[in-house]
């Protein structure tokens, strides 16, 4: 979330269509048969809120470190997480 805040051009605490980075962001989804990166538009995501909370939870080869919300175009709210992977 801290990294994304550098791209919040209008300083409104949201990454949205008013920020040039918005169209370059994607969501990685992994299934047993396929890995795919979807654009935010493909998933109907309208904005990512930069406010977040620390949510440390370890996994086998990664850890959840921060959580926040995003807004869909229909104003539904979704959950977003920062996961740090071990390489």
N, CA, C and O atoms as CSV, one atom per row, in Angstrom:
chain,resi,resn,atom,element,x,y,z
A,1,UNK,N,N,0.822,-1.191,0.000
A,1,UNK,CA,C,0.000,0.000,0.000
A,1,UNK,C,C,0.865,1.254,0.000
A,1,UNK,O,O,0.537,2.254,-0.638
A,2,UNK,N,N,1.965,1.182,0.720
A,2,UNK,CA,C,2.883,2.316,0.727
A,2,UNK,C,C,3.450,2.582,-0.646
A,2,UNK,O,O,3.592,3.734,-1.055
A,3,UNK,N,N,3.779,1.506,-1.368
A,3,UNK,CA,C,4.313,1.662,-2.711
A,3,UNK,C,C,3.275,2.288,-3.639
A,3,UNK,O,O,3.611,3.140,-4.462
A,4,UNK,N,N,2.030,1.872,-3.510
A,4,UNK,CA,C,0.976,2.423,-4.363
A,4,UNK,C,C,0.728,3.901,-4.089
A,4,UNK,O,O,0.368,4.644,-5.002
A,5,UNK,N,N,0.913,4.336,-2.856
A,5,UNK,CA,C,0.627,5.737,-2.517
A,5,UNK,C,C,1.505,6.703,-3.306
A,5,UNK,O,O,1.126,7.857,-3.508
A,6,UNK,N,N,2.672,6.244,-3.753
A,6,UNK,CA,C,3.524,7.093,-4.591
A,6,UNK,C,C,2.857,7.433,-5.916
A,6,UNK,O,O,3.222,8.423,-6.550
A,7,UNK,N,N,1.892,6.640,-6.342
A,7,UNK,CA,C,1.215,6.832,-7.627
A,7,UNK,C,C,-0.135,7.537,-7.496
A,7,UNK,O,O,-0.845,7.703,-8.488
A,8,UNK,N,N,-0.488,7.946,-6.300
A,8,UNK,CA,C,-1.753,8.647,-6.062
A,8,UNK,C,C,-1.572,10.111,-6.467
A,8,UNK,O,O,-1.306,10.969,-5.625
A,9,UNK,N,N,-1.719,10.381,-7.752
A,9,UNK,CA,C,-1.400,11.700,-8.303
A,9,UNK,C,C,-2.279,12.814,-7.756
A,9,UNK,O,O,-1.802,13.934,-7.573
A,10,UNK,N,N,-3.544,12.538,-7.491
A,10,UNK,CA,C,-4.430,13.588,-6.981
A,10,UNK,C,C,-4.514,13.597,-5.456
A,10,UNK,O,O,-5.287,14.361,-4.878
A,11,UNK,N,N,-3.714,12.744,-4.804
A,11,UNK,CA,C,-3.577,12.716,-3.337
A,11,UNK,C,C,-4.915,12.592,-2.608
A,11,UNK,O,O,-5.135,13.238,-1.584
A,12,UNK,N,N,-5.813,11.748,-3.151
A,12,UNK,CA,C,-7.111,11.546,-2.503
A,12,UNK,C,C,-7.180,10.232,-1.719
A,12,UNK,O,O,-8.248,9.842,-1.248
A,13,UNK,N,N,-6.033,9.550,-1.581
A,13,UNK,CA,C,-5.914,8.293,-0.840
A,13,UNK,C,C,-6.585,7.113,-1.543
A,13,UNK,O,O,-6.890,6.099,-0.914
A,14,UNK,N,N,-6.812,7.251,-2.852
A,14,UNK,CA,C,-7.367,6.189,-3.686
A,14,UNK,C,C,-6.525,6.067,-4.957
A,14,UNK,O,O,-6.069,7.074,-5.497
A,15,UNK,N,N,-6.322,4.860,-5.426
A,15,UNK,CA,C,-5.803,4.647,-6.775
A,15,UNK,C,C,-7.030,4.376,-7.632
A,15,UNK,O,O,-7.729,3.379,-7.448
A,16,UNK,N,N,-7.279,5.288,-8.578
A,16,UNK,CA,C,-8.460,5.187,-9.426
A,16,UNK,C,C,-8.110,5.662,-10.831
A,16,UNK,O,O,-6.938,5.877,-11.141
A,17,UNK,N,N,-9.108,5.826,-11.671
A,17,UNK,CA,C,-8.869,6.207,-13.064
A,17,UNK,C,C,-8.179,7.557,-13.207
A,17,UNK,O,O,-7.641,7.854,-14.274
A,18,UNK,N,N,-8.180,8.377,-12.170
A,18,UNK,CA,C,-7.497,9.672,-12.224
A,18,UNK,C,C,-5.990,9.537,-12.041
A,18,UNK,O,O,-5.261,10.521,-12.173
A,19,UNK,N,N,-5.519,8.341,-11.742
A,19,UNK,CA,C,-4.094,8.078,-11.544
A,19,UNK,C,C,-3.590,7.232,-12.715
A,19,UNK,O,O,-4.172,6.193,-13.028
A,20,UNK,N,N,-2.515,7.673,-13.355
A,20,UNK,CA,C,-2.011,7.001,-14.558
A,20,UNK,C,C,-1.691,5.523,-14.339
A,20,UNK,O,O,-1.790,4.731,-15.277
A,21,UNK,N,N,-1.317,5.144,-13.140
A,21,UNK,CA,C,-0.938,3.755,-12.861
A,21,UNK,C,C,-2.133,2.798,-12.928
A,21,UNK,O,O,-1.956,1.596,-13.126
A,22,UNK,N,N,-3.328,3.323,-12.764
A,22,UNK,CA,C,-4.535,2.494,-12.643
A,22,UNK,C,C,-4.655,1.461,-13.765
A,22,UNK,O,O,-4.910,0.286,-13.502
A,23,UNK,N,N,-4.473,1.894,-15.002
A,23,UNK,CA,C,-4.634,0.984,-16.143
A,23,UNK,C,C,-3.470,0.016,-16.314
A,23,UNK,O,O,-3.534,-0.885,-17.150
A,24,UNK,N,N,-2.416,0.192,-15.539
A,24,UNK,CA,C,-1.262,-0.707,-15.616
A,24,UNK,C,C,-1.296,-1.793,-14.541
A,24,UNK,O,O,-0.496,-2.728,-14.579
A,25,UNK,N,N,-2.212,-1.673,-13.588
A,25,UNK,CA,C,-2.292,-2.639,-12.490
A,25,UNK,C,C,-3.102,-3.862,-12.896
A,25,UNK,O,O,-3.983,-3.783,-13.752
A,26,UNK,N,N,-2.794,-4.986,-12.274
A,26,UNK,CA,C,-3.522,-6.208,-12.556
A,26,UNK,C,C,-3.676,-7.060,-11.312
A,26,UNK,O,O,-3.045,-6.815,-10.284
A,27,UNK,N,N,-4.521,-8.056,-11.427
A,27,UNK,CA,C,-4.774,-8.998,-10.340
A,27,UNK,C,C,-4.394,-10.388,-10.841
A,27,UNK,O,O,-4.911,-10.864,-11.852
A,28,UNK,N,N,-3.489,-11.021,-10.119
A,28,UNK,CA,C,-3.036,-12.369,-10.481
A,28,UNK,C,C,-3.976,-13.380,-9.857
A,28,UNK,O,O,-4.203,-13.365,-8.647
A,29,UNK,N,N,-4.522,-14.260,-10.684
A,29,UNK,CA,C,-5.386,-15.333,-10.201
A,29,UNK,C,C,-4.803,-16.656,-10.666
A,29,UNK,O,O,-4.515,-16.852,-11.846
A,30,UNK,N,N,-4.637,-17.552,-9.714
A,30,UNK,CA,C,-4.048,-18.864,-9.994
A,30,UNK,C,C,-5.083,-19.944,-9.726
A,30,UNK,O,O,-5.713,-19.976,-8.669
A,31,UNK,N,N,-5.245,-20.818,-10.696
A,31,UNK,CA,C,-6.080,-21.998,-10.526
A,31,UNK,C,C,-5.200,-23.214,-10.811
A,31,UNK,O,O,-4.086,-23.051,-11.310
A,32,UNK,N,N,-5.660,-24.410,-10.515
A,32,UNK,CA,C,-4.837,-25.587,-10.810
A,32,UNK,C,C,-4.457,-25.709,-12.289
A,32,UNK,O,O,-3.422,-26.287,-12.619
A,33,UNK,N,N,-5.283,-25.173,-13.168
A,33,UNK,CA,C,-5.020,-25.329,-14.598
A,33,UNK,C,C,-4.444,-24.091,-15.275
A,33,UNK,O,O,-4.009,-24.173,-16.423
A,34,UNK,N,N,-4.428,-22.939,-14.591
A,34,UNK,CA,C,-4.045,-21.720,-15.298
A,34,UNK,C,C,-3.632,-20.613,-14.337
A,34,UNK,O,O,-4.177,-20.490,-13.240
A,35,UNK,N,N,-2.660,-19.807,-14.766
A,35,UNK,CA,C,-2.316,-18.541,-14.114
A,35,UNK,C,C,-2.748,-17.441,-15.063
A,35,UNK,O,O,-2.522,-17.536,-16.269
A,36,UNK,N,N,-3.365,-16.401,-14.535
A,36,UNK,CA,C,-3.808,-15.318,-15.403
A,36,UNK,C,C,-3.760,-14.011,-14.638
A,36,UNK,O,O,-4.029,-13.969,-13.438
A,37,UNK,N,N,-3.415,-12.946,-15.341
A,37,UNK,CA,C,-3.460,-11.604,-14.771
A,37,UNK,C,C,-4.610,-10.862,-15.439
A,37,UNK,O,O,-4.664,-10.740,-16.663
A,38,UNK,N,N,-5.520,-10.374,-14.618
A,38,UNK,CA,C,-6.678,-9.623,-15.091
A,38,UNK,C,C,-6.448,-8.141,-14.832
A,38,UNK,O,O,-5.847,-7.769,-13.823
A,39,UNK,N,N,-6.920,-7.303,-15.729
A,39,UNK,CA,C,-6.869,-5.863,-15.472
A,39,UNK,C,C,-7.929,-5.516,-14.431
A,39,UNK,O,O,-8.874,-6.276,-14.216
A,40,UNK,N,N,-7.764,-4.364,-13.788
A,40,UNK,CA,C,-8.776,-3.924,-12.822
A,40,UNK,C,C,-10.116,-3.726,-13.517
A,40,UNK,O,O,-11.165,-4.027,-12.947
A,41,UNK,N,N,-10.084,-3.220,-14.748
A,41,UNK,CA,C,-11.322,-3.035,-15.519
A,41,UNK,C,C,-12.013,-4.373,-15.780
A,41,UNK,O,O,-13.236,-4.476,-15.682
A,42,UNK,N,N,-11.211,-5.412,-16.118
A,42,UNK,CA,C,-11.790,-6.744,-16.357
A,42,UNK,C,C,-12.590,-7.219,-15.154
A,42,UNK,O,O,-13.607,-7.897,-15.305
A,43,UNK,N,N,-12.133,-6.864,-13.968
A,43,UNK,CA,C,-12.775,-7.307,-12.725
A,43,UNK,C,C,-13.760,-6.287,-12.173
A,43,UNK,O,O,-14.290,-6.457,-11.075
A,44,UNK,N,N,-14.003,-5.223,-12.942
A,44,UNK,CA,C,-14.967,-4.181,-12.559
A,44,UNK,C,C,-14.548,-3.441,-11.286
A,44,UNK,O,O,-15.394,-2.968,-10.527
A,45,UNK,N,N,-13.234,-3.345,-11.061
A,45,UNK,CA,C,-12.715,-2.614,-9.900
A,45,UNK,C,C,-12.560,-1.150,-10.284
A,45,UNK,O,O,-11.911,-0.826,-11.278
A,46,UNK,N,N,-13.158,-0.268,-9.489
A,46,UNK,CA,C,-13.128,1.162,-9.780
A,46,UNK,C,C,-12.073,1.923,-9.016
A,46,UNK,O,O,-11.594,2.949,-9.499
A,47,UNK,N,N,-11.689,1.454,-7.827
A,47,UNK,CA,C,-10.716,2.189,-7.018
A,47,UNK,C,C,-10.178,1.297,-5.904
A,47,UNK,O,O,-10.881,0.434,-5.378
A,48,UNK,N,N,-8.914,1.529,-5.562
A,48,UNK,CA,C,-8.268,0.835,-4.447
A,48,UNK,C,C,-7.989,1.863,-3.364
A,48,UNK,O,O,-7.317,2.865,-3.610
A,49,UNK,N,N,-8.505,1.616,-2.166
A,49,UNK,CA,C,-8.276,2.525,-1.045
A,49,UNK,C,C,-6.890,2.270,-0.473
A,49,UNK,O,O,-6.516,1.121,-0.240
A,50,UNK,N,N,-6.130,3.326,-0.248
A,50,UNK,CA,C,-4.756,3.189,0.224
A,50,UNK,C,C,-4.643,3.050,1.736
A,50,UNK,O,O,-3.595,2.652,2.243
A,51,UNK,N,N,-5.703,3.371,2.457
A,51,UNK,CA,C,-5.705,3.112,3.895
A,51,UNK,C,C,-5.692,1.606,4.113
A,51,UNK,O,O,-6.322,0.868,3.355
A,52,UNK,N,N,-4.990,1.142,5.130
A,52,UNK,CA,C,-4.877,-0.297,5.342
A,52,UNK,C,C,-4.558,-0.585,6.798
A,52,UNK,O,O,-4.299,0.321,7.590
A,53,UNK,N,N,-4.582,-1.849,7.126
A,53,UNK,CA,C,-4.237,-2.283,8.473
A,53,UNK,C,C,-3.217,-3.419,8.384
A,53,UNK,O,O,-3.220,-4.196,7.429
A,54,UNK,N,N,-2.363,-3.504,9.371
A,54,UNK,CA,C,-1.387,-4.592,9.437
A,54,UNK,C,C,-2.130,-5.881,9.781
A,54,UNK,O,O,-2.876,-5.925,10.759
A,55,UNK,N,N,-1.931,-6.915,8.992
A,55,UNK,CA,C,-2.628,-8.185,9.216
A,55,UNK,C,C,-1.652,-9.336,9.020
A,55,UNK,O,O,-1.790,-10.124,8.085
A,56,UNK,N,N,-0.685,-9.426,9.887
A,56,UNK,CA,C,0.351,-10.451,9.741
A,56,UNK,C,C,-0.231,-11.850,9.927
A,56,UNK,O,O,-0.838,-12.164,10.951
A,57,UNK,N,N,-0.025,-12.678,8.905
A,57,UNK,CA,C,-0.403,-14.085,8.987
A,57,UNK,C,C,0.551,-14.874,8.106
A,57,UNK,O,O,0.587,-14.648,6.897
A,58,UNK,N,N,1.329,-15.795,8.676
A,58,UNK,CA,C,2.292,-16.548,7.871
A,58,UNK,C,C,1.640,-17.716,7.130
A,58,UNK,O,O,0.745,-18.384,7.647
A,59,UNK,N,N,2.113,-17.940,5.913
A,59,UNK,CA,C,1.768,-19.117,5.123
A,59,UNK,C,C,3.054,-19.905,4.905
A,59,UNK,O,O,4.111,-19.510,5.395
A,60,UNK,N,N,2.976,-21.008,4.180
A,60,UNK,CA,C,4.146,-21.859,3.972
A,60,UNK,C,C,5.298,-21.108,3.296
A,60,UNK,O,O,6.417,-21.118,3.809
A,61,UNK,N,N,5.049,-20.464,2.168
A,61,UNK,CA,C,6.094,-19.762,1.422
A,61,UNK,C,C,5.797,-18.283,1.234
A,61,UNK,O,O,6.331,-17.652,0.321
A,62,UNK,N,N,4.962,-17.734,2.077
A,62,UNK,CA,C,4.592,-16.325,1.956
A,62,UNK,C,C,3.988,-15.863,3.275
A,62,UNK,O,O,3.828,-16.645,4.212
A,63,UNK,N,N,3.658,-14.585,3.327
A,63,UNK,CA,C,2.960,-14.079,4.506
A,63,UNK,C,C,2.054,-12.923,4.109
A,63,UNK,O,O,2.417,-12.071,3.298
A,64,UNK,N,N,0.878,-12.919,4.697
A,64,UNK,CA,C,-0.050,-11.806,4.565
A,64,UNK,C,C,0.483,-10.695,5.453
A,64,UNK,O,O,0.796,-10.936,6.619
A,65,UNK,N,N,0.594,-9.474,4.920
A,65,UNK,CA,C,1.173,-8.411,5.741
A,65,UNK,C,C,0.253,-7.206,5.930
A,65,UNK,O,O,0.303,-6.558,6.975
A,66,UNK,N,N,-0.586,-6.893,4.938
A,66,UNK,CA,C,-1.482,-5.746,5.056
A,66,UNK,C,C,-2.799,-6.062,4.363
A,66,UNK,O,O,-2.843,-6.864,3.431
A,67,UNK,N,N,-3.871,-5.426,4.825
A,67,UNK,CA,C,-5.188,-5.618,4.227
A,67,UNK,C,C,-5.907,-4.290,4.107
A,67,UNK,O,O,-5.704,-3.376,4.907
A,68,UNK,N,N,-6.753,-4.202,3.088
A,68,UNK,CA,C,-7.533,-2.998,2.864
A,68,UNK,C,C,-8.767,-3.332,2.040
A,68,UNK,O,O,-9.205,-4.481,1.988
A,69,UNK,N,N,-9.321,-2.309,1.398
A,69,UNK,CA,C,-10.544,-2.495,0.614
A,69,UNK,C,C,-10.382,-1.900,-0.780
A,69,UNK,O,O,-9.496,-1.086,-1.040
A,70,UNK,N,N,-11.274,-2.340,-1.663
A,70,UNK,CA,C,-11.412,-1.714,-2.974
A,70,UNK,C,C,-12.896,-1.540,-3.254
A,70,UNK,O,O,-13.735,-2.207,-2.648
A,71,UNK,N,N,-13.212,-0.642,-4.175
A,71,UNK,CA,C,-14.598,-0.417,-4.588
A,71,UNK,C,C,-14.787,-0.927,-6.001
A,71,UNK,O,O,-13.960,-0.683,-6.879
A,72,UNK,N,N,-15.879,-1.635,-6.212
A,72,UNK,CA,C,-16.237,-2.053,-7.563
A,72,UNK,C,C,-17.035,-0.921,-8.207
A,72,UNK,O,O,-17.484,-0.001,-7.524
A,73,UNK,N,N,-17.203,-0.995,-9.502
A,73,UNK,CA,C,-17.940,0.050,-10.222
A,73,UNK,C,C,-19.382,0.178,-9.732
A,73,UNK,O,O,-19.959,1.263,-9.806
A,74,UNK,N,N,-19.972,-0.911,-9.233
A,74,UNK,CA,C,-21.346,-0.854,-8.717
A,74,UNK,C,C,-21.391,-0.470,-7.237
A,74,UNK,O,O,-22.444,-0.546,-6.603
A,75,UNK,N,N,-20.229,-0.052,-6.683
A,75,UNK,CA,C,-20.044,0.399,-5.300
A,75,UNK,C,C,-20.011,-0.734,-4.274
A,75,UNK,O,O,-19.999,-0.466,-3.073
A,76,UNK,N,N,-19.996,-1.994,-4.717
A,76,UNK,CA,C,-19.724,-3.087,-3.783
A,76,UNK,C,C,-18.300,-2.928,-3.261
A,76,UNK,O,O,-17.438,-2.383,-3.950
A,77,UNK,N,N,-18.058,-3.400,-2.055
A,77,UNK,CA,C,-16.735,-3.313,-1.436
A,77,UNK,C,C,-16.095,-4.691,-1.446
A,77,UNK,O,O,-16.745,-5.696,-1.156
A,78,UNK,N,N,-14.811,-4.725,-1.783
A,78,UNK,CA,C,-14.056,-5.972,-1.765
A,78,UNK,C,C,-12.852,-5.854,-0.853
A,78,UNK,O,O,-12.503,-4.764,-0.398
A,79,UNK,N,N,-12.229,-6.971,-0.595
A,79,UNK,CA,C,-11.092,-7.074,0.310
A,79,UNK,C,C,-9.821,-7.254,-0.512
A,79,UNK,O,O,-9.795,-8.062,-1.440
A,80,UNK,N,N,-8.772,-6.513,-0.182
A,80,UNK,CA,C,-7.498,-6.602,-0.887
A,80,UNK,C,C,-6.389,-6.837,0.134
A,80,UNK,O,O,-6.435,-6.310,1.246
A,81,UNK,N,N,-5.402,-7.627,-0.250
A,81,UNK,CA,C,-4.309,-7.953,0.671
A,81,UNK,C,C,-2.961,-7.788,-0.004
A,81,UNK,O,O,-2.825,-7.937,-1.218
A,82,UNK,N,N,-1.977,-7.479,0.809
A,82,UNK,CA,C,-0.589,-7.500,0.360
A,82,UNK,C,C,0.007,-8.794,0.893
A,82,UNK,O,O,0.020,-9.038,2.099
A,83,UNK,N,N,0.499,-9.613,-0.021
A,83,UNK,CA,C,1.127,-10.875,0.358
A,83,UNK,C,C,2.582,-10.824,-0.076
A,83,UNK,O,O,2.882,-10.563,-1.241
A,84,UNK,N,N,3.473,-11.071,0.857
A,84,UNK,CA,C,4.908,-11.099,0.580
A,84,UNK,C,C,5.313,-12.547,0.333
A,84,UNK,O,O,5.135,-13.407,1.195
A,85,UNK,N,N,5.864,-12.808,-0.862
A,85,UNK,CA,C,6.289,-14.160,-1.228
A,85,UNK,C,C,7.770,-14.334,-0.974
A,85,UNK,O,O,8.554,-13.409,-1.184
A,86,UNK,N,N,8.157,-15.521,-0.523
A,86,UNK,CA,C,9.573,-15.873,-0.400
A,86,UNK,C,C,10.046,-16.324,-1.773
A,86,UNK,O,O,9.380,-17.112,-2.445
A,87,UNK,N,N,11.198,-15.816,-2.179
A,87,UNK,CA,C,11.730,-16.180,-3.492
A,87,UNK,C,C,12.981,-17.003,-3.321
A,87,UNK,O,O,13.589,-17.414,-4.310
